Amino acid sequence: MKKLHVFVIILIVFLSGCTADESAETPTANYVGLVTSVYADSLPSTLYEGDQLFLQLQVENQGDYDVESGNYWMNIKGINPDAFKGLVEDDLTKTSGTKLFSLGDFGNDTIVRGQEVFTIGNTFMYCNDIDNDLSLNLHAKSCYDYGTTSEISACFIKSTATGGDEVCLVSEFKPVTNSIAPLAITEIAESVAGSSAVRFRVKVENLGKGTVFDKYAETDIPTTLSKCDTLRRDQENVVYIESITLDGNPMNLDYEGGVEQLDNGRDRFRLDSTGAGRFSFTTITTGLDFVGNVEIKLSYGYSETDIFRTTIQALSDFQPSCSSSGTSTNGGGSGNSGSSETI
């Protein structure tokens, strides 16, 4: 597992099973996946009517999960292509054409390895004659495939009836380490489940700014991404359990609650309206006493909307011509104002 930066530590110790509903206070962290931004100041803060615009948006993978080529989709809303010369509707939809690798290390620094720049129209201009300044808000909706890897050190003893405190403690909340991602496991409670079994109760939360959705709602992931605007409510907040391993090996486990086991072999659970979900499972202990590394891998679709703003300023006694070359009359506004909003 790559960078495991996000730490969730819970200090409540169970004496006889885990039945409480306490949750940890999650420290401030970056719960991000793919981040979209304006590239090279290509969207100035102000334009004049008739100014030519060469807009580029950049997507960067700022998390710990590789995104395959074609598994990122973006649609620009809030702009009518008919009002701009040199812009067509197809210019407003983009799909990644390269693999967006997760964060990497370069010496002592963490670097972005996965990025792609999309050109929104080659060059285009707003050529309507306006009497008053026009605020233009571009809503960049991104939908992509992502995942989270979480780890704990769990306690396994040959007979849970004897306690086994000489080696480790079974009944307690375990410190959780998460990869950088919008979804995180914020709580894992281990407890006794009979004389030779242990139980794990897992809480998962959407701590990012976007929405989780079923990445397998359609026949394949790219198809689902391109239709994320039209997914039904029952196709939102769906998370898949890709694997649960002990020291790198598959665990022999039984799900107790919260998990839907599909005919195609996939296991999934749902988040509620607050962005939190729970599931639990048990596993039989062995004839040895030891502390083992339990790793849980989750996957999901994720969608975010970023808003990028500019103002088209009206010019008195000037009427832009769509047939002109579009030479800028502006002295050169710079920068952009962007903000994120949950969809």
C-alpha positions as CSV (number, residue, x, y, z in Angstrom):
1,M,0.0,0.0,0.0
2,K,1.3,3.5,-0.9
3,K,1.0,6.5,1.4
4,L,-1.0,5.8,4.5
5,H,-1.3,9.4,5.7
6,V,-4.7,9.5,7.4
7,F,-4.7,8.3,11.0
8,V,-7.9,7.6,13.0
9,I,-7.1,6.7,16.6
10,I,-9.8,5.5,19.0
11,L,-9.0,5.0,22.7
12,I,-12.1,3.3,24.0
13,V,-11.4,-0.1,25.4
14,F,-14.1,-2.8,25.5
15,L,-14.2,-5.2,28.4
16,S,-16.8,-7.6,27.1
17,G,-17.6,-7.2,23.4
18,C,-18.1,-4.1,21.2
19,T,-21.7,-2.9,21.5
20,A,-21.4,0.8,21.8
21,D,-21.8,3.3,19.0
22,E,-18.9,5.7,19.8
23,S,-16.9,7.2,16.9
24,A,-13.5,8.7,16.8
25,E,-12.7,12.3,16.3
26,T,-11.2,12.4,12.8
27,P,-8.2,14.7,12.5
28,T,-7.9,17.3,9.8
29,A,-6.7,15.7,6.6
30,N,-7.0,15.9,2.8
31,Y,-9.8,13.5,1.8
32,V,-9.3,13.9,-2.0
33,G,-9.1,11.9,-5.1
34,L,-9.0,13.6,-8.5
35,V,-8.9,17.4,-8.4
36,T,-9.9,19.6,-11.3
37,S,-8.6,23.1,-11.7
38,V,-8.0,25.8,-14.4
39,Y,-4.7,25.3,-16.2
40,A,-2.1,28.0,-16.6
41,D,-4.6,30.9,-15.8
42,S,-6.4,30.2,-19.0
43,L,-9.7,31.5,-17.5
44,P,-9.1,35.2,-16.7
45,S,-11.2,36.8,-13.9
46,T,-12.7,39.3,-16.5
47,L,-13.2,39.3,-20.3
48,Y,-14.7,41.9,-22.7
49,E,-17.4,40.9,-25.1
50,G,-15.7,39.7,-28.2
51,D,-12.6,38.5,-26.4
52,Q,-11.1,35.3,-27.5
53,L,-10.7,32.5,-24.9
54,F,-8.5,29.5,-24.9
55,L,-9.7,27.5,-21.8
56,Q,-7.9,24.5,-20.4
57,L,-8.8,22.5,-17.4
58,Q,-6.4,20.2,-15.6
59,V,-7.2,17.0,-13.6
60,E,-4.6,15.8,-11.0
61,N,-4.7,12.6,-9.0
62,Q,-3.9,13.8,-5.5
63,G,-4.8,10.5,-3.8
64,D,-3.4,7.0,-3.4
65,Y,-5.4,5.1,-6.0
66,D,-4.5,4.6,-9.7
67,V,-7.2,5.5,-12.1
68,E,-7.1,3.6,-15.4
69,S,-7.4,5.4,-18.8
70,G,-11.0,6.1,-19.6
71,N,-12.1,6.0,-15.9
72,Y,-12.4,9.7,-15.5
73,W,-15.2,11.7,-17.2
74,M,-16.0,15.4,-17.1
75,N,-18.9,17.5,-18.3
76,I,-18.9,21.3,-18.4
77,K,-22.3,22.9,-17.6
78,G,-23.5,26.5,-17.3
79,I,-22.3,27.5,-20.7
80,N,-24.4,27.7,-23.8
81,P,-22.2,26.7,-26.8
82,D,-24.6,28.5,-29.2
83,A,-23.6,31.9,-27.6
84,F,-19.9,31.4,-28.4
85,K,-18.2,31.3,-31.7
86,G,-15.8,28.4,-32.0
87,L,-17.5,26.2,-29.4
88,V,-19.6,23.1,-29.9
89,E,-21.4,20.9,-27.5
90,D,-18.9,18.0,-27.9
91,D,-16.2,20.4,-26.6
92,L,-17.9,20.3,-23.1
93,T,-17.4,16.6,-22.5
94,K,-14.0,15.0,-21.8
95,T,-12.7,11.5,-21.0
96,S,-9.3,10.7,-19.7
97,G,-6.9,9.3,-22.3
98,T,-4.1,8.3,-20.0
99,K,-3.7,6.4,-16.8
100,L,-3.8,8.8,-13.8
101,F,-1.3,7.4,-11.4
102,S,-1.5,7.9,-7.6
103,L,0.8,10.1,-5.6
104,G,4.5,9.2,-5.6
105,D,7.7,10.0,-3.8
106,F,10.7,11.9,-5.2
107,G,13.4,12.1,-2.6
108,N,11.7,13.5,0.5
109,D,8.8,15.1,-1.4
110,T,5.4,13.8,-2.4
111,I,4.7,14.5,-6.0
112,V,1.7,14.3,-8.3
113,R,2.3,11.7,-11.0
114,G,-1.1,11.4,-12.6
115,Q,-2.4,14.5,-14.5
116,E,-4.0,15.4,-17.8
117,V,-5.0,18.7,-19.4
118,F,-8.2,19.1,-21.4
119,T,-8.8,21.9,-23.9
120,I,-12.3,23.2,-23.8
121,G,-12.7,24.4,-27.4
122,N,-9.6,25.4,-29.4
123,T,-10.4,29.1,-29.2
124,F,-13.8,30.7,-28.7
125,M,-15.4,34.0,-28.0
126,Y,-18.6,35.4,-26.6
127,C,-19.9,37.5,-29.5
128,N,-23.3,38.7,-28.3
129,D,-23.8,42.4,-27.7
130,I,-24.6,42.9,-24.0
131,D,-25.6,46.1,-22.2
132,N,-24.6,44.9,-18.7
133,D,-21.7,42.7,-17.4
134,L,-22.4,39.0,-17.6
135,S,-21.3,36.6,-14.8
136,L,-20.3,33.3,-16.3
137,N,-20.2,30.2,-14.0
138,L,-18.7,27.1,-15.5
139,H,-19.7,23.9,-13.6
140,A,-17.2,21.2,-14.2
141,K,-18.7,17.9,-13.1
142,S,-16.2,15.1,-12.7
143,C,-17.1,11.4,-12.3
144,Y,-14.4,8.8,-11.7
145,D,-13.5,5.4,-10.4
146,Y,-11.7,5.4,-7.0
147,G,-10.7,3.3,-4.0
148,T,-9.5,3.3,-0.4
149,T,-7.1,1.0,1.4
150,S,-7.3,0.8,5.2
151,E,-5.2,-1.2,7.7
152,I,-5.3,-2.2,11.4
153,S,-3.3,-4.4,13.7
154,A,-5.7,-7.0,14.9
155,C,-5.5,-9.4,17.8
156,F,-5.8,-13.2,17.2
157,I,-5.6,-15.6,20.1
158,K,-6.3,-19.4,20.1
159,S,-9.0,-19.1,22.7
160,T,-10.9,-15.9,23.1
161,A,-12.5,-17.3,26.3
162,T,-9.2,-17.0,28.2
163,G,-8.6,-13.4,27.3
164,G,-5.2,-13.6,25.8
165,D,-4.0,-10.3,27.3
166,E,-0.5,-11.6,27.5
167,V,-0.1,-11.2,23.8
168,C,-2.7,-8.6,22.8
169,L,-6.1,-7.2,23.6
170,V,-9.1,-8.4,21.5
171,S,-12.0,-6.2,22.6
172,E,-11.1,-2.6,21.7
173,F,-11.3,0.0,19.0
174,K,-8.3,-0.4,16.8
175,P,-6.2,2.5,15.3
176,V,-7.0,2.8,11.6
177,T,-4.6,3.9,8.8
178,N,-6.2,5.1,5.6
179,S,-4.8,5.9,2.2
180,I,-5.5,9.3,0.8
181,A,-9.0,9.2,-0.7
182,P,-12.4,10.9,-0.2
183,L,-13.8,7.8,1.6
184,A,-12.2,6.6,4.8
185,I,-12.8,3.9,7.4
186,T,-13.2,6.0,10.6
187,E,-13.8,3.2,13.0
188,I,-13.0,-0.5,13.5
189,A,-14.0,-2.3,16.7
190,E,-12.7,-5.8,17.3
191,S,-14.5,-7.9,19.9
192,V,-14.9,-11.5,21.1
193,A,-17.4,-13.6,19.0
194,G,-17.5,-16.9,20.9
195,S,-14.7,-19.1,22.3
196,S,-12.7,-19.2,19.0
197,A,-13.8,-16.3,16.8
198,V,-13.5,-12.5,16.7
199,R,-15.8,-9.9,15.2
200,F,-14.9,-6.7,13.4
201,R,-17.4,-3.8,13.2
202,V,-16.5,-1.3,10.5
203,K,-17.7,2.3,10.0
204,V,-17.0,4.0,6.7
205,E,-17.6,7.7,6.0
206,N,-17.6,10.0,2.9
207,L,-15.3,12.8,4.1
208,G,-14.8,14.3,0.7
209,K,-16.8,17.1,-1.0
210,G,-18.5,14.9,-3.5
211,T,-21.0,12.0,-3.9
212,V,-20.4,8.3,-3.9
213,F,-22.2,6.2,-6.5
214,D,-22.4,2.7,-7.8
215,K,-19.6,2.4,-10.3
216,Y,-21.2,-0.8,-11.7
217,A,-24.6,0.7,-12.2
218,E,-24.1,0.0,-16.0
219,T,-22.4,-2.9,-17.7
220,D,-18.9,-1.4,-17.3
221,I,-17.3,1.4,-15.4
222,P,-16.7,3.9,-18.3
223,T,-20.4,3.5,-19.3
224,T,-21.5,4.3,-15.8
225,L,-19.2,7.3,-15.6
226,S,-20.7,8.9,-18.7
227,K,-24.2,8.4,-17.3
228,C,-23.5,9.6,-13.7
229,D,-25.9,12.6,-14.3
230,T,-28.8,10.2,-14.8
231,L,-28.2,7.6,-12.1
232,R,-31.2,6.9,-9.8
233,R,-31.1,7.7,-6.1
234,D,-30.8,3.9,-5.3
235,Q,-27.6,3.9,-7.3
236,E,-25.9,6.5,-5.1
237,N,-23.9,5.7,-1.9
238,V,-22.9,2.3,-3.0
239,V,-19.4,1.0,-1.9
240,Y,-17.8,-2.3,-3.0
241,I,-15.5,-4.4,-0.7
242,E,-12.8,-5.5,-3.0
243,S,-10.8,-7.6,-0.5
244,I,-10.2,-8.2,3.2
245,T,-6.8,-9.8,3.9
246,L,-4.8,-10.9,6.9
247,D,-1.0,-10.4,6.5
248,G,-1.5,-10.4,2.7
249,N,-3.7,-13.5,2.6
250,P,-7.5,-13.7,2.0
251,M,-9.4,-14.1,5.3
252,N,-11.9,-16.9,5.9
253,L,-14.7,-14.6,7.1
254,D,-18.5,-14.4,7.4
255,Y,-20.4,-11.2,6.9
256,E,-22.9,-10.5,9.7
257,G,-24.7,-7.4,8.6
258,G,-24.7,-4.5,6.2
259,V,-23.2,-6.3,3.3
260,E,-25.1,-7.4,0.1
261,Q,-23.5,-10.4,-1.6
262,L,-24.3,-10.3,-5.3
263,D,-24.7,-13.3,-7.6
264,N,-21.6,-12.0,-9.6
265,G,-19.4,-12.5,-6.6
266,R,-19.2,-8.8,-5.6
267,D,-19.8,-7.6,-2.1
268,R,-21.2,-4.2,-1.4
269,F,-22.8,-2.0,1.3
270,R,-24.4,1.4,1.3
271,L,-23.9,4.7,3.0
272,D,-26.8,6.5,4.6
273,S,-28.0,10.1,3.9
274,T,-25.3,11.4,6.2
275,G,-22.5,9.8,4.2
276,A,-21.8,7.0,6.7
277,G,-22.2,3.2,6.4
278,R,-21.4,0.2,8.6
279,F,-20.8,-3.5,8.1
280,S,-19.4,-6.3,10.2
281,F,-17.8,-9.7,9.8
282,T,-16.4,-12.6,11.9
283,T,-13.4,-14.9,11.5
284,I,-12.3,-18.0,13.3
285,T,-9.0,-17.7,15.3
286,T,-6.2,-20.2,14.9
287,G,-4.1,-22.2,17.3
288,L,-1.6,-19.4,17.6
289,D,-1.6,-16.1,19.5
290,F,-0.4,-13.2,17.3
291,V,-1.0,-9.7,16.1
292,G,-1.9,-9.6,12.4
293,N,-2.3,-6.8,9.8
294,V,-5.9,-6.7,8.5
295,E,-6.2,-4.8,5.2
296,I,-9.6,-3.7,3.8
297,K,-9.8,-2.4,0.2
298,L,-12.9,-0.5,-0.9
299,S,-13.9,0.8,-4.4
300,Y,-16.6,3.2,-5.6
301,G,-17.6,5.8,-8.1
302,Y,-17.1,9.4,-7.0
303,S,-18.5,12.6,-8.4
304,E,-17.7,16.2,-7.7
305,T,-18.6,19.6,-9.2
306,D,-16.2,22.5,-9.3
307,I,-17.3,26.0,-10.3
308,F,-15.0,28.3,-12.2
309,R,-16.1,31.9,-12.6
310,T,-15.4,34.9,-14.9
311,T,-17.2,38.1,-15.8
312,I,-17.8,39.2,-19.4
313,Q,-17.8,43.0,-19.3
314,A,-20.1,45.0,-21.6
315,L,-18.6,47.6,-23.9
316,S,-20.6,50.6,-24.8
317,D,-20.9,51.5,-28.5
318,F,-19.2,48.2,-29.4
319,Q,-20.8,45.2,-31.1
320,P,-18.6,42.1,-31.3
321,S,-18.6,40.3,-34.6
322,C,-18.5,36.5,-34.8
323,S,-16.8,36.8,-38.1
324,S,-13.9,38.7,-36.7
325,S,-10.6,37.2,-35.7
326,G,-11.4,37.7,-32.0
327,T,-8.4,39.8,-31.2
328,S,-8.6,40.7,-27.5
329,T,-9.7,44.1,-26.5
330,N,-8.9,43.4,-22.9
331,G,-5.8,44.5,-21.2
332,G,-5.4,41.1,-19.7
333,G,-7.4,40.0,-16.7
334,S,-5.6,37.3,-14.8
335,G,-6.3,34.5,-12.4
336,N,-9.6,32.7,-11.7
337,S,-12.0,32.3,-8.9
338,G,-12.9,28.7,-8.2
339,S,-14.8,26.9,-5.5
340,S,-16.1,23.4,-4.9
341,E,-19.6,22.3,-4.2
342,T,-21.1,18.9,-3.2
343,I,-23.5,17.4,-5.8
